[in-house]
Amino acid sequence: MSFYDEIAEHYDHIFPFNRTQIQFVKSYTSEPYPHKAILDIGCGTGDLAIALADTGFRVTGIDTDEKMLSKARKKMNTPVAFIGIDMKIIAQHFVLPLYDIALCFGNTLVHLSSILEIELLCKQIKALLQESGAFLFQILNYDHILDHNIKSLPLIENNTITFERYYTYNDIKNLMSFRTILTIKKTGERIENEIYLYPLRKHELDTALEKAGFTDISYYGDFDKSKLKADSLPLVGEAKV
């Protein structure tokens, strides 16, 4: 069972929808939104894709986890094309510049296992964007995590769950072990899991985007476009065609 299969049922309690993402996305295009197409890479349970579709955008959401996609499809009011596709091979499924905006939020990029895979994905995304399109992304600030040997992320807790997150860096493999403990308060059930992530530094991401042909690249400390600081935990960015 995959990492996200294990937590899919509780995903919306762990990561409630951040509505500031909608305004962030809307700032990169103009109305009428029904003429604008968005690709949401790593769409999860679909909250952002559905909210953007409700705003008027034409949205395609892709993810590899069928449990997450099933939850997304059940939420729909406005149609969204939710498709089970691995982001590593999106060029095999979408062969023309179809999209005005591509999104990759939720620390999704670092689920790729090497900088070469990240560079290839950036090239594929660039090829799918229309002229004057934009690639919007969000990961964690791995410069801060690596340079300060951060071992854990802040506890997520609400009336339903607690979600513990621990990091261990393997400098030989240059991969980060991401270990989680999800506790369901109602039943006391504990779900422990581990996945390996690529700890993507900002300068590596810069290079990957530039190699792909993006020219106007900016970074922020959050979706409100606040300044990226050395100790910012999120790293939010834009790369324009």
C-alpha positions in Angstrom: 0.0 0.0 0.0 1.4 3.4 -1.0 2.1 6.3 1.4 -0.9 8.2 0.3 -3.2 5.2 0.2 -2.5 4.9 3.9 -3.6 8.5 4.7 -6.1 9.2 1.9 -9.1 8.7 4.2 -7.8 11.4 6.6 -6.0 13.6 4.1 -8.5 16.5 4.3 -8.1 16.6 8.1 -4.3 16.6 7.9 -4.1 19.2 5.1 -7.2 21.4 5.1 -7.6 23.5 2.0 -5.7 26.7 1.9 -7.9 29.2 0.2 -5.1 31.8 -0.3 -4.0 29.4 -3.1 -7.0 30.5 -5.3 -6.0 34.2 -5.3 -2.4 33.2 -5.9 -3.4 31.3 -9.0 -5.8 34.0 -10.2 -3.1 36.6 -10.1 -1.4 35.0 -13.0 -4.2 35.3 -15.5 -7.2 37.5 -16.3 -10.9 36.9 -16.9 -12.8 35.4 -18.6 -11.6 32.3 -16.7 -13.5 29.8 -18.8 -11.0 30.5 -21.6 -8.1 29.5 -19.3 -6.9 26.0 -18.7 -5.1 24.7 -15.6 -3.1 21.5 -15.0 -3.0 20.6 -11.3 0.0 18.2 -10.8 -0.4 16.1 -7.7 -4.0 17.2 -7.1 -4.6 14.9 -4.1 -8.2 14.9 -3.0 -9.0 17.8 -5.4 -10.0 20.7 -3.2 -7.9 23.3 -5.2 -8.8 21.9 -8.6 -12.5 21.9 -7.7 -12.3 25.5 -6.2 -10.6 26.7 -9.4 -13.2 25.0 -11.6 -16.0 26.6 -9.5 -14.3 29.9 -10.2 -14.6 29.2 -14.0 -11.3 27.7 -15.0 -11.1 24.5 -17.1 -9.1 22.2 -14.8 -7.3 18.9 -15.2 -6.1 17.3 -12.0 -3.5 14.4 -12.1 -2.3 12.2 -9.3 -1.0 8.6 -9.0 -3.1 7.6 -6.0 -6.5 6.3 -7.0 -7.9 6.6 -3.4 -7.2 10.3 -3.5 -8.7 10.7 -7.0 -11.8 8.8 -5.9 -12.3 11.2 -3.1 -11.8 14.1 -5.4 -14.4 12.9 -7.9 -17.0 12.5 -5.2 -16.6 16.1 -4.2 -17.2 17.6 -7.7 -19.9 20.1 -8.4 -18.3 21.7 -11.5 -16.7 19.1 -13.8 -12.9 18.5 -13.4 -10.9 15.9 -15.4 -9.3 13.9 -12.6 -6.8 11.5 -14.2 -4.5 8.9 -12.8 -1.1 9.8 -14.3 2.5 9.7 -13.1 3.9 13.3 -13.4 7.1 11.8 -14.7 5.4 10.9 -18.0 2.9 13.7 -18.5 4.3 14.4 -22.0 3.0 11.0 -23.1 -0.6 12.0 -22.2 -0.6 15.7 -23.2 1.3 16.4 -26.4 0.4 20.0 -27.2 0.7 23.3 -25.4 -2.7 23.0 -23.8 -2.5 24.9 -20.5 -2.2 28.5 -19.4 -1.1 27.6 -15.9 0.5 24.4 -14.4 0.4 23.9 -10.7 2.5 21.7 -8.5 1.7 22.4 -4.8 1.9 20.3 -1.6 5.6 19.5 -1.7 4.9 17.3 -4.7 8.0 18.0 -6.8 10.3 16.4 -4.2 8.6 13.1 -4.6 10.8 12.6 -7.6 13.9 10.8 -6.8 16.7 12.9 -8.5 17.5 16.3 -9.9 17.4 14.7 -13.4 13.8 13.6 -12.9 12.9 17.1 -11.7 14.7 18.7 -14.7 12.8 16.4 -17.1 9.5 17.3 -15.4 10.2 21.0 -15.8 10.9 20.5 -19.5 7.6 18.6 -20.0 5.7 21.3 -18.1 7.2 24.1 -20.2 6.2 22.2 -23.4 2.6 22.0 -22.2 2.2 25.7 -21.5 0.8 28.2 -23.9 2.7 31.4 -24.8 2.8 33.6 -21.7 1.9 30.7 -19.5 3.1 30.2 -15.9 4.3 27.3 -13.8 3.4 27.7 -10.1 4.9 25.5 -7.4 5.3 25.0 -3.7 7.8 22.8 -1.8 9.4 23.1 1.6 12.5 25.3 2.0 15.1 22.5 1.9 18.0 25.0 2.2 16.7 25.8 5.7 16.0 22.2 6.5 19.4 20.9 5.4 21.5 23.8 6.6 20.0 23.7 10.1 19.6 19.9 10.4 15.9 20.1 10.9 14.7 16.8 12.2 10.9 17.4 12.5 8.2 19.6 11.2 5.5 21.3 13.3 2.9 18.9 14.7 -0.5 19.1 12.9 -3.3 18.6 15.4 -7.1 19.2 15.4 -10.2 17.6 16.9 -9.8 14.6 14.5 -6.1 13.7 14.2 -2.5 14.4 15.1 0.1 14.1 12.4 3.8 13.9 13.4 6.4 14.5 10.7 10.1 13.5 11.0 13.1 14.0 8.6 16.4 12.1 8.4 18.9 13.1 5.8 21.0 10.4 4.0 24.0 12.3 2.7 25.3 9.3 0.7 22.1 8.9 -1.3 21.2 12.6 -1.1 17.6 11.6 -0.1 15.5 12.6 2.8 13.6 9.9 4.8 10.1 11.4 5.6 8.5 9.4 8.4 5.0 10.2 9.6 2.8 9.0 12.5 -0.9 9.7 12.0 -3.1 9.1 15.1 -6.9 9.0 14.7 -8.3 10.5 17.9 -11.7 8.8 17.8 -10.3 5.3 17.7 -6.7 5.7 18.8 -5.5 4.0 15.6 -1.8 4.9 14.7 -0.7 4.8 11.1 3.1 4.9 10.6 4.6 5.4 7.3 7.9 6.4 5.5 8.7 7.7 2.1 12.0 9.1 0.6 12.0 12.6 -0.9 14.6 14.5 -2.9 15.7 17.5 -0.8 15.6 20.1 -3.5 17.7 23.2 -2.9 16.6 26.5 -4.4 19.7 26.8 -6.7 19.0 23.3 -8.1 15.4 24.3 -8.9 16.6 27.6 -10.5 18.9 25.5 -12.8 16.2 23.0 -13.6 13.7 25.8 -14.6 16.3 27.7 -16.6 17.3 24.5 -18.5 13.6 23.9 -19.3 13.4 27.4 -20.9 11.7 29.4 -18.2 13.0 33.0 -18.1 11.1 34.9 -15.3 11.5 33.0 -12.0 10.5 34.4 -8.6 10.2 32.9 -5.1 8.1 33.7 -2.0 7.7 32.7 1.6 4.0 31.8 1.2 1.0 32.0 -1.2 0.5 35.6 -0.1 3.7 36.5 -2.0 5.5 37.5 1.2 9.3 37.6 1.0 11.2 34.3 1.1 13.4 34.4 4.1 16.3 32.1 5.1 14.1 30.5 7.8 10.9 30.3 5.8 9.4 26.8 5.8 7.4 27.0 2.6 9.0 27.9 -0.6 6.5 29.1 -3.1 7.4 30.1 -6.7 6.5 31.1 -10.2 8.2 30.5 -13.5 6.9 32.2 -16.6 7.2 31.1 -20.2 
